[in-house]
């Protein structure tokens, strides 16, 4: 309240007295005063509700009734701060901050006083009043004002200009100080951490350099001594040759694997007629079919018509050729005549691109040629090539058994193939264990297996139980022959210590479980078997169930999800940083160790007993020469390619890569990778391209495939094979006289004095001219 209300009207000069008040509050009536014939009243204060709104105001003139008027009340003005500045005319301008409202105050309604010490007041002249601020002027230049009083009607308020709070000042001081301290500590800590990281990095670099130096020294030593590490047993017993029928079945039907090869033909390669065929009608039908197939013209026409059928696939053609070979293998002259006829027809159809002849096996005649050469070369294979091939396979097995082999992936430290190189390798130790055998059962009363003396077997402490079992029985078979063959699943190993026997298994309750439920295969080190420990091989009583779904949840030396060399297995100790290229020298050291065995194998292949080539090879080469003359082929490389595709590519590569076709053995994927490198080496020796390897070429080959580099570098002295396939005596180029023969090479190597052949003489290929 307290704002002036001016009442104007007629005859107000006769009014003696005027009062005003709010309804419901008779005690707070205010008397109005006369100013220039108008009455001026102060608005009464409303403290009943405290909320803005409309109020009823009563006016009463002396001697008359009260009259009602409506009036809107607003909230009191809000002043919250002020500032004092000096103007140019040395006056003090005070600006008071105000909250915006609807009061519409003017300068005359506002009174501002500056409060001094000792109760002194200085009136400030209001010069401006707007919605959000009020300005007044004071005739002084002293800005040290702490309090002012603002009055609007009956409402008054004292504003105090308080200095900044001490806590606020303290915060303003502490925050920058703490920030500065943090920056200093962060800088010092970062620099110290960087220094420690640099020191640790230098230590790791020194450790890495030391590992590289040690690895290079070890690789150098291995290159010098690797050849003397392989010592096959001199008395290795009978070589486990397959008999003729099993060799033929495995060669004819390689897709059957190492299991049963067409059981109906293994017992007798000749087609047997079933008992039901004794009936006359069926017998007559079979005889008629045999007569038809014995007609060469009919059989050749039948084969041509079959090959024109779209649904007669390559697999069907190979099977048809194999069955045809089995049916007429006892009539080899007739089969040879059919083969000659089909070969001539094939050459007639390949006259546009003669260099592609016999490169693949896509027709009946190509598979028939493979089978025919295999049958005719069986005796030569057993007499001249079987022994060096078996020694090579045994040497490869022994070589990669010298180092760790991952039981899951098959990768090994010693290999010829980069794809099978186990470079995530750790330290390992060789243990010599004493193994005894208790394999007799009640059914083996006539066997003397238990009388076998204790064998000393070398194993690695990182070998799994299955790997140790294989090494034990490889030693057993190599010493006592292959007549006793056991299934590894039927044999258990027991560790004997302090009179107690402990069954050793790849997986048991003590197997360590890694992340994602992956189990680690138990090793010799896992069971803490010391050197010269005693093991006993016994027959397994109860075969445990094998869950095929857990095969992908096992690991050995390498984690199945490991892509980095720093990932280590539980029993490998402190992890070390490794680089794959550090172990590429293992490929070369393995090549050096196996070199003499490869030499022996190639000697056996290129040898000619009694200076006579096999008749089958002579016959095939005669046909090739005759066809080349008939078709007037003058390019000498074409005849060379035909001979290469008909014999080395079609027969010898198949034998080298698949020793299980010749021996009673199993071929592991790792062995297959190593034999593939040797087979590629053998084929490279027949290449017409010259192998002139420079440093740049070797580096390019290394970037593509280290296995390819080993294959090319292995036989630099084999390239003259392209001049002649079967000379009377191997040229001196073929066998370097500077290399020492293998320790177990029983036949002495005579000095070779035959001069090297001249630059490609086509007649040297005509082996038929070597014989009258």
C-alpha positions in Angstrom: 0.0 0.0 0.0 0.8 3.7 0.2 0.6 4.5 -3.5 -1.3 7.8 -4.2 -4.9 7.6 -5.5 -6.2 10.9 -6.9 -10.0 11.4 -6.8 -11.5 14.0 -9.0 -15.1 15.1 -9.4 -17.7 17.9 -8.9 -18.5 19.6 -5.7 -15.6 18.0 -3.9 -14.9 21.3 -2.2 -17.9 20.9 0.1 -16.6 17.5 1.3 -15.3 17.9 4.8 -13.7 14.5 5.3 -13.0 11.4 3.2 -11.9 7.9 4.2 -10.8 4.8 2.4 -10.3 1.2 3.4 -10.5 -2.4 2.1 -13.5 -4.5 2.8 -13.2 -6.7 5.9 -10.6 -4.5 7.5 -12.5 -1.5 9.2 -9.6 -0.7 11.6 -7.2 0.3 8.8 -9.2 3.2 7.4 -7.0 5.9 5.9 -8.0 9.6 5.8 -7.5 11.4 2.5 -6.2 15.0 2.0 -7.3 17.8 -0.3 -4.8 19.0 -3.0 -5.9 21.6 -5.5 -9.7 20.8 -5.3 -8.9 17.0 -5.6 -8.7 14.5 -3.0 -5.5 12.3 -2.7 -5.7 9.0 -0.8 -3.1 6.4 -0.1 -3.9 2.9 -1.1 -4.4 0.7 1.9 -2.0 -2.2 2.4 -3.3 -5.7 1.9 -1.5 -8.3 4.2 -4.4 -10.8 4.5 -3.7 -13.1 1.5 -0.3 -12.1 0.2 -1.3 -13.0 -3.4 -2.0 -10.6 -6.3 -5.6 -10.1 -7.4 -8.7 -7.8 -7.3 -9.7 -6.2 -4.1 -12.8 -4.2 -3.1 -12.0 -0.7 -1.8 -14.6 1.4 0.1 -14.8 5.2 0.1 -16.8 7.0 2.7 -17.6 10.7 2.7 -18.5 12.3 6.0 -22.2 11.9 6.7 -22.8 9.5 3.7 -22.7 5.9 2.9 -19.7 3.9 1.8 -19.2 3.3 -1.9 -17.4 0.3 -3.5 -14.6 0.4 -6.0 -12.5 -2.5 -7.5 -8.8 -2.3 -7.5 -6.1 -4.7 -8.7 -3.2 -5.5 -6.3 0.2 -6.7 -7.6 3.2 -8.2 -5.7 5.7 -5.8 -4.0 8.6 -4.7 -6.2 11.8 -6.8 -5.9 15.2 -5.1 -5.7 18.2 -7.4 -5.5 21.4 -5.5 -6.2 22.9 -2.0 -6.9 26.0 -0.5 -8.3 27.7 2.9 -7.8 29.7 4.6 -10.5 31.2 8.1 -10.8 29.9 10.3 -13.7 31.9 12.9 -15.6 30.6 15.8 -13.5 31.9 14.1 -10.4 28.5 12.8 -9.2 27.7 9.3 -8.0 25.3 7.4 -10.2 23.5 4.6 -8.4 21.8 1.9 -10.4 19.4 -0.4 -8.6 18.5 -3.7 -10.3 14.9 -4.6 -10.2 12.7 -7.5 -11.2 10.3 -6.7 -14.0 6.7 -6.3 -12.9 3.4 -4.5 -13.8 3.5 -1.8 -11.1 4.5 1.0 -13.6 6.4 3.0 -11.0 7.4 6.5 -11.8 10.2 8.6 -10.4 8.0 10.5 -7.9 6.9 7.3 -6.1 10.4 6.1 -5.4 12.6 7.4 -2.6 16.2 6.3 -2.4 18.4 7.1 0.6 22.1 6.3 1.1 22.7 5.1 4.7 25.9 6.2 6.2 27.5 5.4 9.5 26.1 6.9 12.7 22.5 7.0 11.2 23.3 9.7 8.5 21.2 9.5 5.4 21.8 11.1 2.0 18.9 11.5 -0.4 19.5 10.3 -3.9 17.6 12.0 -6.7 15.8 9.5 -8.9 16.3 10.4 -12.5 15.0 7.3 -14.2 12.7 4.4 -13.4 12.1 1.6 -15.9 10.9 -1.9 -15.6 14.2 -3.6 -14.7 16.3 -0.8 -13.1 16.2 2.5 -11.3 18.8 5.2 -11.5 19.5 8.0 -9.1 22.2 10.7 -8.7 24.0 11.7 -5.5 26.2 14.8 -5.2 29.3 13.0 -4.1 32.1 11.1 -5.7 32.6 8.6 -2.9 31.8 5.1 -4.2 32.2 3.4 -0.8 28.5 2.8 -0.3 27.4 -0.2 1.6 23.7 0.3 2.2 20.8 2.0 0.5 17.2 2.3 1.4 14.5 2.1 -1.2 10.9 3.2 -0.4 7.9 2.8 -2.6 4.7 3.9 -0.7 4.6 2.0 2.5 7.1 -0.7 1.2 10.7 -0.2 2.0 13.8 -2.3 1.7 17.5 -2.0 2.6 20.0 -3.3 0.1 23.4 -4.2 1.3 26.4 -4.2 -1.0 28.2 -7.2 0.5 31.8 -7.9 -0.5 32.5 -11.3 -2.1 32.2 -14.2 0.4 35.4 -15.5 1.8 34.5 -19.1 0.8 33.9 -17.9 -2.7 37.2 -16.2 -2.8 38.9 -19.2 -1.3 37.3 -21.4 -4.1 38.5 -18.9 -6.7 42.0 -19.2 -5.3 42.1 -23.0 -4.7 40.7 -24.1 -8.1 43.4 -22.5 -10.2 46.0 -23.6 -7.7 44.8 -27.2 -7.7 44.6 -27.1 -11.5 48.1 -25.9 -11.7 49.3 -28.5 -9.3 47.5 -31.2 -11.3 49.1 -30.1 -14.5 52.5 -30.2 -12.9 52.0 -33.6 -11.5 50.4 -34.9 -14.7 53.4 -33.6 -16.7 55.9 -35.1 -14.3 54.0 -38.4 -14.1 53.6 -38.6 -17.9 57.3 -37.9 -18.4 58.2 -40.5 -15.8 55.8 -43.0 -17.3 57.2 -42.3 -20.8 60.7 -42.8 -19.4 59.8 -46.1 -17.8 58.0 -47.2 -21.0 61.1 -46.2 -23.0 63.3 -48.2 -20.7 61.0 -51.2 -20.8 60.8 -50.9 -24.6 64.6 -50.9 -24.8 64.8 -54.0 -22.6 62.3 -55.7 -24.8 64.2 -54.7 -27.9 67.4 -56.1 -26.3 65.6 -59.3 -25.4 64.2 -59.5 -28.9 67.6 -59.0 -30.4 69.0 -61.6 -28.1 66.3 -64.0 -29.1 67.0 -63.3 -32.8 70.7 -63.8 -32.2 70.2 -67.1 -30.4 67.7 -68.2 -33.1 70.1 -67.3 -35.9 73.0 -69.2 -34.1 70.8 -72.2 -33.6 69.7 -72.1 -37.2 73.3 -71.9 -38.3 74.3 -74.8 -36.1 71.3 -76.8 -37.4 72.4 -76.1 -41.0 75.8 -77.5 -40.2 74.7 -80.6 -38.2 71.2 -81.3 -39.3 72.2 -84.1 -41.8 73.8 -86.1 -39.0 70.7 -86.0 -36.8 68.7 -88.6 -38.8 69.9 -92.1 -38.1 67.4 -94.7 -39.2 67.7 -98.1 -37.7 69.9 -100.3 -40.0 67.8 -103.4 -39.3 64.4 -101.8 -39.9 62.9 -105.1 -40.8 60.7 -105.8 -43.8 59.4 -102.8 -45.7 55.5 -102.9 -45.4 54.9 -103.2 -49.2 51.3 -103.7 -50.2 50.7 -106.7 -52.4 49.8 -106.3 -56.0 46.0 -106.4 -55.6 46.0 -103.8 -52.8 48.4 -101.6 -54.7 46.2 -101.8 -57.8 43.0 -101.1 -55.8 44.4 -98.1 -54.0 45.9 -96.7 -57.3 42.7 -97.3 -59.3 40.3 -95.9 -56.6 42.2 -93.2 -54.6 39.0 -91.5 -53.6 38.2 -94.4 -51.3 40.9 -93.2 -48.8 43.0 -95.5 -46.6 40.1 -97.8 -45.7 38.7 -100.7 -47.7 39.4 -100.3 -51.4 36.5 -101.9 -53.3 36.2 -105.0 -51.2 34.8 -107.1 -54.0 38.0 -106.7 -56.0 40.6 -106.8 -53.2 40.2 -110.5 -52.7 40.7 -111.2 -56.5 41.3 -108.5 -59.1 39.4 -110.6 -61.6 35.7 -110.0 -61.7 34.0 -113.0 -59.9 30.6 -114.1 -61.0 28.1 -114.4 -58.2 26.6 -117.7 -57.4 23.3 -116.6 -58.8 24.9 -116.2 -62.2 25.2 -119.9 -62.5 21.9 -119.9 -64.3 22.2 -120.4 -68.0 20.4 -117.2 -69.0 22.6 -115.0 -66.9 25.7 -116.9 -67.9 24.9 -116.5 -71.5 24.4 -112.7 -70.9 27.7 -112.4 -69.2 29.5 -114.3 -71.9 27.8 -112.1 -74.6 28.9 -108.9 -72.7 32.4 -110.3 -72.4 32.5 -111.0 -76.1 31.3 -107.5 -76.9 33.9 -105.9 -74.6 36.6 -108.2 -76.1 35.8 -106.6 -79.5 38.3 -103.7 -79.7 36.3 -101.7 -82.2 33.1 -102.0 -80.2 34.8 -101.1 -76.9 36.5 -98.0 -78.4 33.2 -96.9 -80.0 31.4 -97.5 -76.7 33.9 -95.3 -74.8 33.6 -92.5 -77.3 29.8 -92.6 -77.1 29.9 -92.6 -73.3 32.2 -89.6 -73.2 29.8 -87.7 -75.4 27.1 -88.0 -72.8 26.7 -84.9 -70.7 25.8 -86.8 -67.5 29.0 -89.0 -67.9 31.1 -87.0 -65.4 34.9 -87.1 -64.9 34.4 -89.2 -61.8 32.3 -91.7 -63.8 35.0 -91.8 -66.5 37.7 -92.6 -64.0 35.7 -95.3 -62.4 34.9 -96.8 -65.8 38.6 -96.8 -66.8 39.5 -98.5 -63.4 36.8 -101.2 -63.8 37.9 -101.8 -67.3 41.5 -102.2 -66.2 40.5 -104.7 -63.6 38.4 -106.6 -66.0 41.2 -107.0 -68.6 44.3 -106.8 -66.5 44.8 -110.5 -67.2 44.6 -109.7 -70.9 47.3 -107.0 -70.9 48.0 -107.3 -74.6 44.4 -106.6 -75.5 44.2 -103.8 -72.9 47.4 -102.3 -74.4 45.9 -102.4 -77.9 42.8 -100.6 -76.7 45.0 -98.0 -74.9 47.0 -97.4 -78.1 43.9 -96.9 -80.1 42.4 -94.5 -77.6 45.7 -92.6 -77.3 45.8 -92.1 -81.1 42.2 -90.8 -81.2 43.0 -88.4 -78.3 46.1 -87.1 -80.1 44.0 -86.6 -83.3 41.6 -84.4 -81.3 44.4 -82.4 -79.6 46.3 -81.4 -82.7 45.2 -77.8 -82.3 46.9 -77.6 -78.8 49.3 -80.4 -78.6 51.1 -79.1 -75.5 48.0 -79.7 -73.4 47.9 -83.4 -74.2 47.7 -85.7 -71.1 48.1 -82.8 -68.7 44.9 -83.6 -66.8 42.8 -86.7 -66.1 39.5 -85.8 -67.8 38.9 -88.7 -70.2 38.7 -92.5 -70.0 42.0 -93.0 -71.9 43.9 -90.6 -69.5 42.8 -92.6 -66.5 43.4 -95.8 -68.4 46.9 -94.7 -69.1 47.6 -94.0 -65.4 46.3 -97.4 -64.4 48.2 -99.2 -67.2 51.5 -97.5 -66.2 50.9 -98.4 -62.6 50.3 -102.1 -63.4 53.4 -102.3 -65.6 55.6 -100.4 -63.2 54.8 -102.3 -60.1 57.8 -104.6 -60.2 60.2 -101.7 -61.0 58.6 -99.7 -58.2 59.3 -102.4 -55.6 62.8 -103.3 -56.8 64.2 -99.8 -57.4 62.1 -97.1 -55.8 60.3 -98.7 -52.9 63.2 -98.7 -50.5 64.4 -95.1 -51.0 60.8 -93.9 -50.9 60.1 -95.7 -47.7 63.4 -94.3 -46.2 62.4 -90.8 -47.3 59.0 -91.1 -45.7 60.5 -92.5 -42.5 63.1 -89.7 -42.5 60.4 -87.0 -42.8 58.5 -88.5 -39.9 61.6 -88.8 -37.8 62.6 -85.2 -38.7 59.4 -83.5 -37.7 59.3 -85.7 -34.6 62.5 -84.1 -33.4 60.6 -81.0 -32.6 57.2 -80.0 -31.3 54.2 -81.0 -33.3 50.8 -79.5 -32.6 48.4 -82.5 -32.1 45.3 -80.5 -33.3 46.5 -78.5 -36.3 49.4 -80.9 -37.3 51.9 -78.0 -37.6 55.5 -78.9 -36.8 58.7 -77.0 -36.1 60.6 -79.1 -38.7 58.9 -79.2 -42.0 59.4 -78.4 -45.7 56.1 -76.5 -46.1 55.6 -73.0 -44.8 51.9 -73.6 -44.3 52.7 -76.4 -41.8 55.4 -74.5 -39.9 54.8 -74.3 -36.1 56.4 -70.9 -35.3 54.6 -70.3 -32.0 57.0 -72.7 -30.3 58.5 -72.7 -26.9 61.4 -74.4 -25.2 61.1 -78.1 -25.0 63.3 -81.0 -23.7 64.0 -84.4 -25.1 63.3 -87.2 -22.6 64.4 -90.8 -23.0 61.8 -93.1 -21.4 62.0 -96.8 -20.7 58.9 -98.6 -22.1 57.9 -102.1 -21.4 55.0 -104.0 -23.0 52.2 -106.1 -21.4 50.0 -106.6 -24.5 49.1 -110.3 -24.1 45.6 -111.3 -23.4 44.0 -114.7 -22.8 43.6 -115.0 -26.6 47.3 -114.4 -27.1 48.6 -117.5 -25.4 50.8 -118.3 -28.4 52.3 -114.7 -28.6 55.5 -113.6 -27.0 54.7 -109.8 -26.9 55.3 -109.7 -23.2 58.8 -111.1 -23.7 59.8 -108.0 -25.7 62.7 -106.3 -23.8 62.3 -102.8 -22.6 62.7 -100.2 -25.3 64.3 -96.8 -24.9 62.1 -94.2 -26.7 62.9 -90.5 -27.2 59.9 -88.3 -26.6 59.4 -84.5 -26.0 58.1 -83.1 -22.8 55.5 -81.2 -24.8 54.2 -84.4 -26.6 50.6 -85.4 -25.9 50.0 -88.9 -24.6 48.7 -89.9 -28.1 51.9 -88.6 -29.7 54.1 -90.4 -27.2 52.1 -93.6 -27.9 52.7 -93.2 -31.6 56.5 -92.7 -31.1 56.7 -95.7 -28.9 55.0 -98.0 -31.4 56.9 -96.6 -34.3 60.0 -97.6 -32.5 58.5 -101.0 -31.7 57.4 -101.7 -35.3 60.7 -100.5 -36.8 62.6 -102.9 -34.6 60.3 -105.9 -34.5 58.5 -105.6 -37.9 55.1 -104.6 -38.9 53.5 -108.0 -38.4 52.0 -106.9 -35.1 49.7 -103.9 -35.8 47.7 -102.4 -33.0 45.0 -99.8 -33.0 46.1 -96.9 -30.8 42.7 -96.6 -29.3 43.1 -100.2 -27.9 46.4 -99.3 -26.1 46.9 -97.5 -22.8 50.1 -96.2 -21.2 50.8 -96.4 -17.5 53.3 -94.4 -15.6 55.1 -96.4 -13.0 56.4 -94.5 -10.0 57.1 -95.8 -6.5 55.2 -99.0 -7.2 52.1 -97.1 -8.3 50.6 -97.1 -11.8 48.9 -94.1 -13.2 46.9 -94.3 -16.5 47.9 -91.6 -18.9 45.3 -90.0 -21.1 45.0 -87.1 -23.4 41.9 -85.8 -21.6 41.0 -86.6 -18.0 39.8 -84.8 -14.9 43.2 -83.0 -14.5 43.1 -81.4 -17.9 43.2 -77.6 -17.7 40.2 -75.7 -19.1 40.9 -72.4 -20.8 38.5 -69.7 -21.9 35.3 -70.7 -23.7 35.5 -74.2 -22.3 38.6 -75.1 -24.4 40.5 -78.0 -22.9 44.3 -78.4 -23.2 45.5 -81.9 -24.1 47.6 -83.5 -21.4 51.4 -83.8 -22.1 54.3 -85.6 -20.7 55.2 -82.5 -18.8 51.6 -82.3 -17.4 52.1 -85.6 -15.7 55.6 -84.6 -14.5 57.3 -87.7 -16.0 61.1 -87.3 -15.5 63.8 -88.5 -17.8 64.4 -92.3 -17.7 60.8 -92.7 -16.4 59.2 -96.1 -16.7 56.1 -96.6 -18.9 54.1 -99.7 -19.5 52.0 -100.3 -22.7 48.9 -102.4 -21.8 45.7 -103.4 -23.6 42.8 -101.1 -22.9 40.1 -102.9 -21.0 37.2 -100.4 -21.3 37.3 -98.0 -24.3 36.0 -94.6 -23.2 33.3 -92.9 -25.2 34.6 -90.3 -27.6 32.5 -87.2 -28.2 33.0 -85.9 -31.7 31.5 -82.5 -30.7 34.5 -81.8 -28.4 37.1 -82.0 -31.1 36.9 -78.3 -31.8 37.2 -77.5 -28.1 40.7 -79.0 -27.7 44.0 -77.4 -28.1 47.6 -78.4 -27.7 50.5 -76.0 -28.4 48.6 -73.3 -30.2 45.3 -71.8 -29.1 42.6 -72.3 -31.8 41.9 -68.6 -31.8 45.5 -67.5 -31.5 46.7 -65.1 -34.3 49.6 -63.6 -32.4 52.8 -65.1 -31.2 52.4 -63.5 -27.7 49.5 -65.9 -26.9 50.9 -68.7 -24.9 49.5 -71.9 -23.5 49.4 -72.7 -19.8 52.5 -74.8 -19.5 54.7 -72.7 -21.8 56.1 -70.4 -19.2 56.9 -66.8 -19.8 55.6 -65.6 -23.1 58.0 -64.3 -25.7 57.5 -62.1 -28.7 58.0 -64.2 -31.8 58.1 -63.5 -35.5 57.3 -66.2 -38.0 60.2 -65.2 -40.2 62.6 -66.2 -37.4 61.8 -69.8 -38.0 62.0 -69.9 -41.8 65.5 -71.3 -41.4 63.8 -74.5 -40.1 62.6 -75.1 -43.6 66.1 -74.9 -44.9 67.6 -77.0 -42.1 64.9 -79.7 -42.8 65.7 -79.5 -46.5 69.4 -80.1 -45.7 68.6 -83.0 -43.4 66.4 -84.7 -46.0 68.5 -83.9 -49.0 70.4 -87.2 -49.3 67.1 -89.1 -49.0 65.6 -87.1 -51.8 68.8 -87.8 -53.8 68.4 -91.6 -53.2 64.7 -91.4 -54.3 65.5 -89.6 -57.5 68.4 -92.0 -58.2 66.0 -94.9 -57.9 63.5 -93.3 -60.2 66.1 -92.5 -62.9 68.0 -95.7 -62.6 67.8 -98.4 -65.3 68.6 -101.9 -64.1 71.0 -103.6 -66.6 71.0 -100.4 -68.7 67.4 -101.2 -69.9 64.4 -99.0 -69.4 61.1 -100.6 -68.4 59.3 -102.1 -71.4 56.2 -100.2 -70.6 58.0 -96.8 -70.8 59.7 -97.9 -74.0 56.3 -98.8 -75.5 54.6 -95.5 -74.5 57.5 -93.4 -75.8 57.5 -95.4 -79.1 53.8 -94.4 -79.6 54.6 -90.8 -78.8 57.5 -90.7 -81.3 55.4 -92.3 -84.0 52.5 -89.9 -83.5 54.9 -86.9 -83.5 56.3 -88.2 -86.8 52.9 -88.9 -88.3 51.7 -85.4 -87.4 54.9 -83.8 -88.5 55.5 -82.0 -85.2 58.7 -80.2 -85.5 58.7 -78.4 -82.1 61.0 -80.5 -79.9 59.3 -79.2 -76.8 56.0 -80.9 -77.6 57.5 -84.4 -77.5 59.2 -83.5 -74.2 55.9 -82.3 -72.7 54.1 -85.5 -73.9 56.7 -87.7 -72.2 56.7 -85.5 -69.0 52.9 -85.7 -68.8 52.7 -89.4 -69.6 55.2 -90.7 -67.0 56.5 -88.2 -64.3 53.3 -86.3 -63.9 50.9 -89.2 -64.3 52.8 -91.9 -62.3 55.8 -90.7 -60.3 54.1 -87.6 -58.8 51.2 -89.8 -57.8 53.5 -92.3 -56.0 55.7 -89.6 -54.3 52.6 -87.8 -53.0 50.8 -90.9 -52.0 53.1 -93.4 -50.3 50.1 -95.2 -48.8 49.5 -96.5 -52.3 52.7 -98.5 -52.0 53.1 -99.2 -48.3 50.8 -100.2 -45.5 50.8 -96.9 -43.7 48.8 -93.8 -43.1 49.5 -90.4 -44.6 49.0 -87.4 -42.3 48.2 -83.9 -43.6 51.6 -82.7 -42.5 53.3 -85.5 -44.4 51.3 -84.7 -47.4 52.5 -81.1 -47.3 56.1 -82.1 -47.2 55.7 -84.7 -49.9 54.0 -82.1 -52.1 57.1 -79.9 -51.9 59.3 -82.8 -53.0 56.9 -83.8 -55.8 57.0 -80.2 -57.0 60.8 -80.4 -56.9 60.6 -83.5 -59.0 58.4 -81.9 -61.6 60.5 -78.7 -61.7 63.4 -80.9 -62.9 61.5 -81.5 -66.1 60.6 -77.9 -66.7 61.9 -76.4 -69.9 62.4 -73.0 -68.3 65.8 -72.3 -66.9 66.2 -71.7 -63.2 68.5 -68.8 -62.9 67.8 -67.5 -59.4 69.1 -64.1 -58.4 68.7 -62.4 -55.1 65.7 -60.4 -56.3 63.9 -63.5 -57.7 64.4 -65.4 -54.5 63.0 -62.5 -52.5 60.0 -62.3 -54.8 59.4 -66.0 -54.4 59.8 -65.8 -50.7 57.2 -63.1 -50.5 54.8 -65.3 -52.3 55.6 -68.7 -50.9 58.6 -69.9 -48.9 57.7 -73.5 -49.8 58.0 -72.5 -53.5 61.5 -71.1 -52.8 62.6 -74.3 -51.1 61.2 -76.3 -54.0 63.2 -74.3 -56.5 66.4 -74.1 -54.5 66.3 -77.8 -53.7 67.5 -79.3 -57.0 69.5 -76.8 -59.0 71.4 -79.7 -60.5 68.3 -81.5 -61.7 67.5 -79.2 -64.6 69.4 -81.3 -67.2 66.7 -83.9 -66.9 64.8 -82.0 -69.5 67.4 -83.2 -72.1 66.7 -86.8 -71.7 64.4 -88.8 -69.5 66.1 -92.2 -69.5 69.7 -92.1 -70.6 71.9 -95.2 -70.4 73.7 -93.7 -67.4 72.5 -90.7 -65.4 74.7 -87.7 -66.4 77.0 -86.2 -63.9 74.7 -83.3 -63.5 72.0 -85.4 -61.9 73.9 -86.5 -58.8 76.4 -84.0 -57.3 79.5 -85.9 -56.4 80.3 -83.3 -53.8 77.5 -84.5 -51.6 78.1 -87.3 -49.2 75.6 -90.2 -49.6 73.1 -91.0 -46.8 74.5 -93.0 -43.9 72.1 -95.8 -44.7 72.5 -95.9 -48.4 73.6 -99.5 -48.7 74.6 -99.4 -52.4 77.8 -97.5 -53.2 77.6 -94.7 -55.7 80.0 -95.4 -58.6 81.9 -92.4 -60.0 80.1 -90.9 -63.0 82.2 -90.2 -66.0 79.5 -89.8 -68.7 79.8 -86.3 -70.2 76.8 -84.0 -70.0 74.4 -84.3 -73.0 74.5 -81.7 -75.7 71.8 -79.1 -76.1 68.6 -81.0 -76.8 68.9 -83.8 -79.3 65.4 -85.2 -80.0 66.8 -88.6 -80.8 67.9 -89.0 -77.2 64.3 -89.3 -76.3 63.8 -92.3 -78.7 64.4 -95.0 -76.1 63.4 -97.6 -78.6 66.6 -96.9 -80.5 68.6 -97.9 -77.5 67.6 -101.6 -78.0 67.9 -103.6 -81.2 
